[in-house]
Amino acid sequence: MKTSVIFLPECEHSNPEVESNPIHAVAVTIDSERNYALIKAKSREALYEFGRSLMEEALYGHGEAEFYPLVVDGTALVVNGVRLPEGSARLFVHYPREGGIGG
């Protein structure tokens, strides 16, 4: 299977299936005793959108991204392209603002 993904700075991406169906979620758990984090995707679509969000951040971001659970009326909402269920750990990504891809 070959897939191409196009990233454009002027185009905001939104996946209607992930937006509308709460099955598409990514949960983050931390085990501080054994020093690891687990990112568990509940569907391939959820994993794809998480990866897409990271790639868009790497290409057009400003040095940091935050993924966090946002639950309204018992329903987890999509934040930055990713749905994290209630109880999931927050995830922070930091990187240099200068240099790298295209810089």
mmCIF file of the C-alpha atoms, coordinates in Angstrom:
data_MODEL
# 
_entry.id   MODEL 
# 
loop_
_atom_site.group_PDB 
_atom_site.id 
_atom_site.type_symbol 
_atom_site.label_atom_id 
_atom_site.label_alt_id 
_atom_site.label_comp_id 
_atom_site.label_asym_id 
_atom_site.label_entity_id 
_atom_site.label_seq_id 
_atom_site.pdbx_PDB_ins_code 
_atom_site.Cartn_x 
_atom_site.Cartn_y 
_atom_site.Cartn_z 
_atom_site.occupancy 
_atom_site.B_iso_or_equiv 
_atom_site.pdbx_formal_charge 
_atom_site.auth_seq_id 
_atom_site.auth_comp_id 
_atom_site.auth_asym_id 
_atom_site.auth_atom_id 
_atom_site.pdbx_PDB_model_num 
ATOM 1   C CA . MET A 1 1   ? 0.000   0.000  0.000  1.00 0.00 ? 1   MET A CA 1 
ATOM 2   C CA . LYS A 1 2   ? 1.363   3.416  -0.972 1.00 0.00 ? 2   LYS A CA 1 
ATOM 3   C CA . THR A 1 3   ? 0.007   6.569  0.579  1.00 0.00 ? 3   THR A CA 1 
ATOM 4   C CA . SER A 1 4   ? 0.977   10.169 -0.018 1.00 0.00 ? 4   SER A CA 1 
ATOM 5   C CA . VAL A 1 5   ? 0.260   12.941 2.436  1.00 0.00 ? 5   VAL A CA 1 
ATOM 6   C CA . ILE A 1 6   ? 0.494   16.590 1.466  1.00 0.00 ? 6   ILE A CA 1 
ATOM 7   C CA . PHE A 1 7   ? 1.148   19.250 4.101  1.00 0.00 ? 7   PHE A CA 1 
ATOM 8   C CA . LEU A 1 8   ? 0.345   22.859 3.245  1.00 0.00 ? 8   LEU A CA 1 
ATOM 9   C CA . PRO A 1 9   ? 0.827   25.730 5.685  1.00 0.00 ? 9   PRO A CA 1 
ATOM 10  C CA . GLU A 1 10  ? -2.322  27.521 4.491  1.00 0.00 ? 10  GLU A CA 1 
ATOM 11  C CA . CYS A 1 11  ? -4.560  24.446 4.788  1.00 0.00 ? 11  CYS A CA 1 
ATOM 12  C CA . GLU A 1 12  ? -5.936  23.334 8.157  1.00 0.00 ? 12  GLU A CA 1 
ATOM 13  C CA . HIS A 1 13  ? -6.493  19.573 8.240  1.00 0.00 ? 13  HIS A CA 1 
ATOM 14  C CA . SER A 1 14  ? -9.506  17.984 9.909  1.00 0.00 ? 14  SER A CA 1 
ATOM 15  C CA . ASN A 1 15  ? -10.622 14.364 9.717  1.00 0.00 ? 15  ASN A CA 1 
ATOM 16  C CA . PRO A 1 16  ? -14.439 14.196 9.970  1.00 0.00 ? 16  PRO A CA 1 
ATOM 17  C CA . GLU A 1 17  ? -14.417 10.512 11.005 1.00 0.00 ? 17  GLU A CA 1 
ATOM 18  C CA . VAL A 1 18  ? -12.026 11.151 13.907 1.00 0.00 ? 18  VAL A CA 1 
ATOM 19  C CA . GLU A 1 19  ? -13.892 14.322 14.870 1.00 0.00 ? 19  GLU A CA 1 
ATOM 20  C CA . SER A 1 20  ? -17.284 12.623 15.012 1.00 0.00 ? 20  SER A CA 1 
ATOM 21  C CA . ASN A 1 21  ? -16.507 9.120  16.322 1.00 0.00 ? 21  ASN A CA 1 
ATOM 22  C CA . PRO A 1 22  ? -15.170 8.863  19.910 1.00 0.00 ? 22  PRO A CA 1 
ATOM 23  C CA . ILE A 1 23  ? -13.716 5.402  19.224 1.00 0.00 ? 23  ILE A CA 1 
ATOM 24  C CA . HIS A 1 24  ? -10.770 7.201  17.591 1.00 0.00 ? 24  HIS A CA 1 
ATOM 25  C CA . ALA A 1 25  ? -8.692  8.103  20.630 1.00 0.00 ? 25  ALA A CA 1 
ATOM 26  C CA . VAL A 1 26  ? -5.114  7.952  21.850 1.00 0.00 ? 26  VAL A CA 1 
ATOM 27  C CA . ALA A 1 27  ? -4.408  7.361  25.542 1.00 0.00 ? 27  ALA A CA 1 
ATOM 28  C CA . VAL A 1 28  ? -1.110  8.247  27.215 1.00 0.00 ? 28  VAL A CA 1 
ATOM 29  C CA . THR A 1 29  ? -0.061  6.483  30.414 1.00 0.00 ? 29  THR A CA 1 
ATOM 30  C CA . ILE A 1 30  ? 3.088   7.025  32.448 1.00 0.00 ? 30  ILE A CA 1 
ATOM 31  C CA . ASP A 1 31  ? 4.923   4.431  34.531 1.00 0.00 ? 31  ASP A CA 1 
ATOM 32  C CA . SER A 1 32  ? 7.359   6.485  36.594 1.00 0.00 ? 32  SER A CA 1 
ATOM 33  C CA . GLU A 1 33  ? 8.620   3.415  38.468 1.00 0.00 ? 33  GLU A CA 1 
ATOM 34  C CA . ARG A 1 34  ? 9.842   1.712  35.274 1.00 0.00 ? 34  ARG A CA 1 
ATOM 35  C CA . ASN A 1 35  ? 10.505  5.038  33.497 1.00 0.00 ? 35  ASN A CA 1 
ATOM 36  C CA . TYR A 1 36  ? 8.355   4.718  30.378 1.00 0.00 ? 36  TYR A CA 1 
ATOM 37  C CA . ALA A 1 37  ? 5.390   6.287  28.640 1.00 0.00 ? 37  ALA A CA 1 
ATOM 38  C CA . LEU A 1 38  ? 2.861   4.290  26.649 1.00 0.00 ? 38  LEU A CA 1 
ATOM 39  C CA . ILE A 1 39  ? 0.928   5.880  23.799 1.00 0.00 ? 39  ILE A CA 1 
ATOM 40  C CA . LYS A 1 40  ? -1.969  3.549  23.015 1.00 0.00 ? 40  LYS A CA 1 
ATOM 41  C CA . ALA A 1 41  ? -4.065  4.230  19.911 1.00 0.00 ? 41  ALA A CA 1 
ATOM 42  C CA . LYS A 1 42  ? -7.567  2.780  19.919 1.00 0.00 ? 42  LYS A CA 1 
ATOM 43  C CA . SER A 1 43  ? -7.709  2.806  16.092 1.00 0.00 ? 43  SER A CA 1 
ATOM 44  C CA . ARG A 1 44  ? -5.425  3.223  13.104 1.00 0.00 ? 44  ARG A CA 1 
ATOM 45  C CA . GLU A 1 45  ? -7.209  6.485  12.287 1.00 0.00 ? 45  GLU A CA 1 
ATOM 46  C CA . ALA A 1 46  ? -6.374  7.838  15.750 1.00 0.00 ? 46  ALA A CA 1 
ATOM 47  C CA . LEU A 1 47  ? -2.714  6.864  15.345 1.00 0.00 ? 47  LEU A CA 1 
ATOM 48  C CA . TYR A 1 48  ? -2.626  8.378  11.850 1.00 0.00 ? 48  TYR A CA 1 
ATOM 49  C CA . GLU A 1 49  ? -4.040  11.706 13.047 1.00 0.00 ? 49  GLU A CA 1 
ATOM 50  C CA . PHE A 1 50  ? -1.621  11.776 15.987 1.00 0.00 ? 50  PHE A CA 1 
ATOM 51  C CA . GLY A 1 51  ? 1.282   11.248 13.580 1.00 0.00 ? 51  GLY A CA 1 
ATOM 52  C CA . ARG A 1 52  ? -0.100  13.856 11.203 1.00 0.00 ? 52  ARG A CA 1 
ATOM 53  C CA . SER A 1 53  ? -0.382  16.372 14.056 1.00 0.00 ? 53  SER A CA 1 
ATOM 54  C CA . LEU A 1 54  ? 3.257   15.754 14.994 1.00 0.00 ? 54  LEU A CA 1 
ATOM 55  C CA . MET A 1 55  ? 4.383   16.160 11.380 1.00 0.00 ? 55  MET A CA 1 
ATOM 56  C CA . GLU A 1 56  ? 2.445   19.408 10.942 1.00 0.00 ? 56  GLU A CA 1 
ATOM 57  C CA . GLU A 1 57  ? 4.010   20.650 14.177 1.00 0.00 ? 57  GLU A CA 1 
ATOM 58  C CA . ALA A 1 58  ? 7.499   19.711 12.946 1.00 0.00 ? 58  ALA A CA 1 
ATOM 59  C CA . LEU A 1 59  ? 6.923   21.540 9.665  1.00 0.00 ? 59  LEU A CA 1 
ATOM 60  C CA . TYR A 1 60  ? 5.012   24.648 10.759 1.00 0.00 ? 60  TYR A CA 1 
ATOM 61  C CA . GLY A 1 61  ? 5.025   24.802 14.559 1.00 0.00 ? 61  GLY A CA 1 
ATOM 62  C CA . HIS A 1 62  ? 6.683   27.209 16.955 1.00 0.00 ? 62  HIS A CA 1 
ATOM 63  C CA . GLY A 1 63  ? 8.724   25.073 19.346 1.00 0.00 ? 63  GLY A CA 1 
ATOM 64  C CA . GLU A 1 64  ? 6.172   23.199 21.378 1.00 0.00 ? 64  GLU A CA 1 
ATOM 65  C CA . ALA A 1 65  ? 2.921   21.289 21.202 1.00 0.00 ? 65  ALA A CA 1 
ATOM 66  C CA . GLU A 1 66  ? 0.583   20.080 23.909 1.00 0.00 ? 66  GLU A CA 1 
ATOM 67  C CA . PHE A 1 67  ? -1.904  17.238 23.695 1.00 0.00 ? 67  PHE A CA 1 
ATOM 68  C CA . TYR A 1 68  ? -4.375  16.995 26.566 1.00 0.00 ? 68  TYR A CA 1 
ATOM 69  C CA . PRO A 1 69  ? -7.719  15.440 27.450 1.00 0.00 ? 69  PRO A CA 1 
ATOM 70  C CA . LEU A 1 70  ? -10.667 17.785 27.087 1.00 0.00 ? 70  LEU A CA 1 
ATOM 71  C CA . VAL A 1 71  ? -13.942 16.241 28.207 1.00 0.00 ? 71  VAL A CA 1 
ATOM 72  C CA . VAL A 1 72  ? -17.271 18.068 27.862 1.00 0.00 ? 72  VAL A CA 1 
ATOM 73  C CA . ASP A 1 73  ? -20.509 16.469 29.039 1.00 0.00 ? 73  ASP A CA 1 
ATOM 74  C CA . GLY A 1 74  ? -18.763 13.093 29.319 1.00 0.00 ? 74  GLY A CA 1 
ATOM 75  C CA . THR A 1 75  ? -17.409 13.174 25.759 1.00 0.00 ? 75  THR A CA 1 
ATOM 76  C CA . ALA A 1 76  ? -13.693 13.510 24.979 1.00 0.00 ? 76  ALA A CA 1 
ATOM 77  C CA . LEU A 1 77  ? -13.114 16.166 22.319 1.00 0.00 ? 77  LEU A CA 1 
ATOM 78  C CA . VAL A 1 78  ? -10.402 16.374 19.669 1.00 0.00 ? 78  VAL A CA 1 
ATOM 79  C CA . VAL A 1 79  ? -7.619  18.846 20.543 1.00 0.00 ? 79  VAL A CA 1 
ATOM 80  C CA . ASN A 1 80  ? -4.819  19.533 18.031 1.00 0.00 ? 80  ASN A CA 1 
ATOM 81  C CA . GLY A 1 81  ? -6.099  16.652 15.878 1.00 0.00 ? 81  GLY A CA 1 
ATOM 82  C CA . VAL A 1 82  ? -6.001  14.112 18.727 1.00 0.00 ? 82  VAL A CA 1 
ATOM 83  C CA . ARG A 1 83  ? -8.650  12.849 21.159 1.00 0.00 ? 83  ARG A CA 1 
ATOM 84  C CA . LEU A 1 84  ? -7.267  11.927 24.574 1.00 0.00 ? 84  LEU A CA 1 
ATOM 85  C CA . PRO A 1 85  ? -9.802  10.269 26.883 1.00 0.00 ? 85  PRO A CA 1 
ATOM 86  C CA . GLU A 1 86  ? -10.404 11.361 30.455 1.00 0.00 ? 86  GLU A CA 1 
ATOM 87  C CA . GLY A 1 87  ? -7.649  10.046 32.701 1.00 0.00 ? 87  GLY A CA 1 
ATOM 88  C CA . SER A 1 88  ? -5.021  10.151 29.962 1.00 0.00 ? 88  SER A CA 1 
ATOM 89  C CA . ALA A 1 89  ? -1.758  11.884 30.797 1.00 0.00 ? 89  ALA A CA 1 
ATOM 90  C CA . ARG A 1 90  ? -1.004  15.140 29.009 1.00 0.00 ? 90  ARG A CA 1 
ATOM 91  C CA . LEU A 1 91  ? 1.737   14.994 26.398 1.00 0.00 ? 91  LEU A CA 1 
ATOM 92  C CA . PHE A 1 92  ? 4.173   17.842 25.768 1.00 0.00 ? 92  PHE A CA 1 
ATOM 93  C CA . VAL A 1 93  ? 6.506   18.022 22.760 1.00 0.00 ? 93  VAL A CA 1 
ATOM 94  C CA . HIS A 1 94  ? 9.359   20.552 22.709 1.00 0.00 ? 94  HIS A CA 1 
ATOM 95  C CA . TYR A 1 95  ? 11.863  21.167 19.912 1.00 0.00 ? 95  TYR A CA 1 
ATOM 96  C CA . PRO A 1 96  ? 14.145  23.958 18.648 1.00 0.00 ? 96  PRO A CA 1 
ATOM 97  C CA . ARG A 1 97  ? 12.333  26.850 16.998 1.00 0.00 ? 97  ARG A CA 1 
ATOM 98  C CA . GLU A 1 98  ? 15.208  27.539 14.603 1.00 0.00 ? 98  GLU A CA 1 
ATOM 99  C CA . GLY A 1 99  ? 16.967  25.395 12.008 1.00 0.00 ? 99  GLY A CA 1 
ATOM 100 C CA . GLY A 1 100 ? 16.024  21.944 10.843 1.00 0.00 ? 100 GLY A CA 1 
ATOM 101 C CA . ILE A 1 101 ? 13.524  21.336 8.056  1.00 0.00 ? 101 ILE A CA 1 
ATOM 102 C CA . GLY A 1 102 ? 13.637  24.190 5.578  1.00 0.00 ? 102 GLY A CA 1 
ATOM 103 C CA . GLY A 1 103 ? 15.497  26.396 8.071  1.00 0.00 ? 103 GLY A CA 1 
# 
